[in-house]
Amino acid sequence: MNEKLYTAAVLTVSDKASRGEREDTGGPAIISFLSENGFEVVEYRIVSDEQEKIVKELKYFSDEIKVDLVATTGGTGFAPRDVTPEATLIVVEKLVPGVVEHIRRLSFEKTSHAILSRAMCGIRGNTVIINLPGSPKGAVESLEFVIEPLKHGIDVLKGVIGEHA
């Protein structure tokens, strides 16, 4: 599908990548996947694992440029500085737990560590925000599991279709 029906922003959350000490491979992998699946990625940023910075970017993507989807990568594990889910909870107005529950369920078939993900998915205004794993492979696999239902949800948010279409 080459027609871009949706807009997206990608936010990599990584101390090392934000300092230039490690190349970000997760963000570009997500951008590639989204671009191949009907999304125009209009913003891509890297921030450190700091809740205030993550919140600021999520609000900017949702409130200022009003993208349809924000995909974050990184910061969803058990490490002391992993605060992406907490930042997401501050920003979203509605939770969409089924999305990340589905990702965890299918990911568990590949690795039992999937149950340790603290990822969130929610809605702010007309923007869906989803937290994805930090690994490029995990992030893309996660999106593969949920991209079609996410598109449907975005269409409902945008008023393109009715909720039960």
N, C-alpha and C positions, 0 to 999 in steps of 0.2 A: 504494500500500500504506500504510494508516494504522496498522495494528497494529505496535507497537514490539516487535521480537523481540530486539534487541541494544542494548547500552549503549556509549556512546562518550565520549571526551574529546578536545577540540581544543586544541592548543597552538600559538600563534603565536610565532615566534621572530623578533624585530625590535627592534633598538636604538631606532629612532625611535618605533615604536608603543608600546614599553614606557615611553618618556619622555613620551608624549602629544603628540609632535611630528607624528605622522602617524596618520590613522585606519586601523585595521586593517580591511581589506576581505576578506582571504583567509580568516580565521577564520570570520566570519559566512557567507561563501559555502559553506564546507565544512559548517558546521552546517546550513544550509538543505538542501544536497544529502543529507546523512546523514538528516535528519529526514524527507525525502521517500522514503527508501529503507529504512525499517524500523529506524532507530536512534533511541534516545533519548539526546540529548547531555546528559550529567549534569554535565560540567565544561568550562569554557572559560577559558583563561588566556593571558596575554601575558607573555613574558619577554624579557630582552635576550639578545644573542648571546654568552652565556657558558656554557661547557660544564657547569660545576658546577650552574648554575641549571636547565639543560635536563635533566640527569641527575636532579636532585631531583624535578622535576615528572613525568618519565617513571616513576620508581620509585613516586611517590605514586599516580599513575593506575593503575599495574599492581598494586602490592602492597597499597595501602590501600583504594582504592575498587573495585578489581578490575573495571575496565571491560573489555568485549570487544575494543574497538578504540581505539587512540590514533592520531589523525592530527595530524602536525605540519605546519606550513607555514612556509617560509622557512629560510634558512641552509644551503642545499644546493649553493650555487654555488662560485665560485672566489675570492670576496672573502676577504681575510685573516681576517675575523671569522666567516665561515661555518663553524660547527662542529657543526651539528645531526647529520650522519652520524656524526661521532666520538662524540658523546654517546650516540647510539643504539647504537653498537657496544659501548660500555661496559655498557649496560643489558641488551641482549638476550642470551638464552641459546642461541637458534638463529636462524640467518639464513634468510630466505625470498627468495633472489635472483630467482626467476622473476617475482615480482610487479613489481619495479622494472625488470627486463629487459624485460618486456612493455610497461610504461608508456613506457620510453625508445624501444622499437621503434615503437610506434604514434605517439608524439609526434614522432618523427623525420620522419614523413610530413607534418607541419605545419611543422616548423622543424628545420634541421640542428643548431641549438644544443642540442637535446634530449640529444645525446650528452655534453654537458658536465655533466649532472646527476650529482651524487654521492650521490643519495638511497639510503636503505637501507630494508629491511623485515625485521622479525624478530619473534620470540616471546619474551615474558618471562612465565613461569607460563602462565596461560590468556589472556593479552592479546597481541593482534597490534599491533605498532607500525609505522606507515608514515610515511615522510617524503615530503612533497608540495612542489611548487614554491611560491614565495612569491606568485606572481600568482594572483588568484582564478580567472581563466579556466583557467590551467594546472593548478591544484589540482583543480578540479571535473572537467575533462577527464580527468585522471589517474585520479580515483576512478571515473569512468564506465567506464573500460577494465577495472577490476579488482574492482568492487564485488561481483559475483555470486560469483566464485571466493573472495573474502575471506569472504563469508558462509558458504560451504561449509567453509572452513578453520576458522572460528570454531565452527561446528557440531561439527566433529570434535574441536576442543579442549575444548568443553563436554561432549562425550560424547553429544550429541543424535543423531548418526548415526555410522556406521562410516566409516573413512577411504575405503573404496572404494565407498560408496553413490552 
